[in-house]
Amino acid sequence: MARLTYVSRSRGAHDERFVAALRHGGHRVAVAGLDEVTPEGADLIVAGPLTDATPAAVATGAPVLGIAWGFDVLVEARDPALRDRAAAAVTACAGVHVDCEALRREVVALGADPAGVSIAPWGIDTDFFTPGPAPEGLRERHGLGPDDVVVLSTRSWEELYAVPLVIEGVARARDADPRLRLVLAGEGSLADTIRDQIDTRGLAPVTVTPGRLDPAGVRDWLRAADVYVGAATSDGTSLSLLEALACGVPAVVPDLGGNPEWVDGVVAGRTYPPGDAGALAAALTAVAGSGAGGATERRAEVLARGHWPTNRRLFLDAVDRALAVAR
């Protein structure tokens, strides 16, 4: 058992999951913010994103396992100053952990020792997210008929997730396939913009907005959906994508980050150039017209590579290796 300090800029669900994983490994874990981190009482500091938390941890002089969050190296590091800061940090780390091959390439390009970079996708509870019938009456209560093709988005209504692009893509795709209906779960700071766009594009009669969903709600809607759609401007391994595939639902997602590592063929769905509403519409039309086959294959990919207990062990192995380097 080691004494660890976990450092992040946030206190969200992902942070809670990292801390829970570290404690699951038997470690004593303290949690600190960017301005609170010290080397005292820590055998190892586990810190991310790489653009702020990792540099703050490295500055203490303690050994550090850096964690790439995706947006840090794929978006924030486009700023030369932040890129230089992240590069200096990763070269000083005892190890760097990433969740997809795209991030591994990026941190190596920043100067991380390839031998010290560990990779394990964020995993999900594959016993919970499973194919199955939708709850009785769910589609019907929201005016969705048996012949409608339900396109589901589960990402937050924030800038990073580009939900307005989803709306535009569905609006265009309906010109080719009027069976499409949009279920836009979530809430967020773009709520007014999104609701105005739904009205402006004439989608209000064919759009359902069930609000922010808990995991059971996400699973219920995935079981009712025919296509999962995403438009995030940055993603490592998207948990929302894995949840959809584990439930057997084909996905339409941008060709960036970790997405192509999961959606690499027509069985899993389609990728499209990021930010391209026309290409998104074409991909939605193609997947909507492809039928319902392939659910078993989609789920099998997640079972093989996205099972959280397995990937949590890989993350804990990375912690052990960093501790060994530190000693």
N, C-alpha and C positions, 0 to 999 in steps of 0.2 A: 504494500500500500504506500502510495506517494502522496505528498502534499502538493496540490495543484492550485493555481489561481487561474480562473477563467476571466478573460477580458474581452469586452465587446462595446461597441457604441450604443447598442440597443438592449432592450430587455423583453424581446419578443418570444414567440413560440419556438423559433429555431434555436435561440439561446437556451431556452429551457430544455430543449431536447439534447443539446450538447452537454449541458451540465448533468442532466439525468444519465446520459451515457457514461460520463466520467465516473459518476458515483456508482453506477451499475458495475463498473470495473473494480470497485473496492477502494477508490481513491478518496481522500479528504479534499473537498473542493471549496475554495473561497471564490466569491464573485466580486469583481471590481470594475469600475468605469474607467474611461480613458484618463481621467485626472486623479484616479485613486490608486493606480497600480504601483506597487513597490516590489522590490526583490525579497522582502522579508517573509520568512516562513513558507517559501515556495521552492520545491525541488524542480518545478517546471511551470512556466506560464503558457497557457493555451490561449492564443489570441487571434482574432480576425474581426473585421476585414483587414486585408493586407495594406490598405492605404492609410489606416489610422491606428487601429488597435494593435496591430503587429509592430509598427514602429515605436509606439508608446511602450510596449512590453520590452522590445529590444533595448530601448534607451535605459532601462533599469540595470542592465548588465546581467540579468538572470538568463538562464537558458530558456528558449522559446520554441514552441511548436506553432507555426503560423497556419492559419486556416483561410483558404480562398473562399470567398462567398459568391463569386461569379460576377456580380456587378462591379466589384472593386477592380478586377483586372480587365474585364471586358468593356467597362464604361468609364469608370473614374480614372483609370490609368491612361486614358487618352490625353488627360492633362499632363503636360511634361513634368511639372513639379511633383504631382502625385505619383507619376510613374517612377521618377527618380527616388522618391521616398520609399515606395514599395520595393524597388530593386535593392536599395541599401538594406532594407529590413530582411528580405528573403535570403540574401547572401549571408546574413548573420545568424539565421535560425538553425536550430538543431535538426529541424525537419519542417516540411510544408505538406499539408494535407489538402487534397482537392477531391471534387466529386465527379469529375468527368475528364475524358481525354483532352477536350478542348482547353480546359483550365490547366491541365498538366503542361501542355505545350506553352501556354502563356507564362506560367511561373518559371519554366526553364528559360524562356526567352528573357525574363527579367534577371536571370542570373542564378536561380536556385540550382543546387547540385542535383542532377537527375536521380542519383542514387538515394537522395534524401527526400524525394517526393513520393508520397503514398497516395493511392487513389482508391476510393470506394464511393459509389453513388449513395446519395441520400436514399434510404430505403423506406418502405411503407409496411404497414401491417397487412400482409397478403391474406391473412385469415379473416380480416374484417372487410377489405375491399375485394369482393368476389362477384362474379356474374350471378344473376338471379332475376326473378321477376320484379318489376316495379311494384311498389305498394299499391294495393287495390285502389283504383279511382284517382291516383295522383295526376295522371295526364288529363283525365276527364274533368277533374275539378278546375283545371286551368284552361279548359277549352281546347285541348289538344286531341285531335281525332286519331283513329287507328292508322290512317294513311298519311298522317303528317310526319315529316322528318324533323326530329328535334335536334337542334344544334345547341350544345351546352357550353357556356363559359363559367368558370368558377373562380377566376382571379379577381383580386380587389380592384376597385375603381380608382386606381392611382396611376400617375403618369407612367411608371415603369411598365405597366401591363397593357398599355395601348388599347384599352377597351373600345374607344371610338373607331379604331381600325376594324375591330370585329364587327361592329354595327354596320359600317360601310361595306365590308365584305359580304355580310349576309344580305344587305339590301340589294347589292349587285347580283348575287347568286340567285336571288328569288326571281330575277328576270328570266333566268334559264330554267329554274325549278321552283315553281310557286308552292310546292309542298313544304318548303323549309319554314320552320318556326324557330324562334330564338328564345332560349331560356338564359337569362343574364343574371346569374347569382352574384351576390356581393353587394358592397356599399363602399363609399370612400369619398375623398375630397372632390372628385370629378362628377359627383352625383347630378348636379344641376346641368352640367354640360351634356352628360350622357342622356338624361331624360329629355332634354331639348332636342338632341340629335335623333332619338327614337321617334319623336313626334315629327320632326322636319322630314325625315326619310320615309314617313308613312308606315312605320313598323309597329306602331302602338297596338293595332289589332292582332298582331301575330307575335308579340313579345310578352314573355312572363318575367317578372322581376321578383323572385322569392326572398330577396334580402340576403344577409350574411348567413351562411349555413354552418351548422356544426358537422362533425364527421359523418354522423348518421344521415343528415340531410344531404350531404354531398353524395354519399353512396346511393341514397334513394333516387336522386336525380340522374346519376350516372346509369342506373338500371333502367331509367325511363328514356334515356337519350339514345340517339342514333349516331351522333358525331360529337366529339369533343373538339373545341376550338381554342387556340391561344394566340396571342399576338405580342407577348412580352418583348421589350427591346433588349433584354439581357436575361439569360438563363444558364445555370449550370445544369444539374439534373433536376428537372421540375417535378416536385412531388405531385402536383395536380395532374401532370401528364401520366405519371406512373399509376396514380389511382384510376385514371380512365382506362389505361391499357389492362390493368389488373381486373377491371370489371368487364373486359372484353370489348370496350368501345374504341373504334378507330379514331385517330387524331389528325387534326390539321393544325400545324404549328410552324413558326418561322424557322428557316434554315440557319440557326445560330446556336452557339454554345453547345450544350449537351444534347439538344433535340435530335440531330441527325444520328446520334448513337442509339436512339430508340426507335425513331421513325425513319427507317432506312429502306423501306420497300412498301409496295401498295397494300400489303396485308395490314401493316400497322397504321397506314393512313398516308398522308402526303405532307411534304414540307413545301414552303413557298418563300420567295425572297422577302426578307424583313421589310415591313413598311409598305408593301405593294398590295393595295386593296384589290386590284384586278386579278392578280395571281392568287390571292386568298380566295376570291370568289370562284375562280376556276377550280381550285383544289377542293373547295366545299362541294361544288357541283359534281366533281368526279367521284368523291367519296360517297356522297349521298346516292349516286346512281349505281354504286358497285355492289349493293346488296349487303346482307348481314353476316356473311361468312367470315371466318378467320378469328373468331373470338378466342378459341382455344390457343391458337398460336400467339396472339397478342398477350394473353395472360402468361403463357409459358416463358416469354422473355423476361417479364417482371419477376416471376418465380426464380428464374436462373440468376438474375443480376441485381434485383431490387428488393430483396428480402431484408428488412431492417435488422433483425437479430444477427444475421450473417455479416452485414455491412457495419454494424456497430462493433462487432469483434475486430474487423479490419481497422476501424478507427482506433480502437483501444490498442491494437498491435502497433499502430503508428505512434501512439503515446509512449508505449514501452520502449520503442526504438529511440525516440527522442530522449527519454530518460537515460538510456544506456549511453548515448552520445554525451549527454550532460555530465555523466559521472566519470 
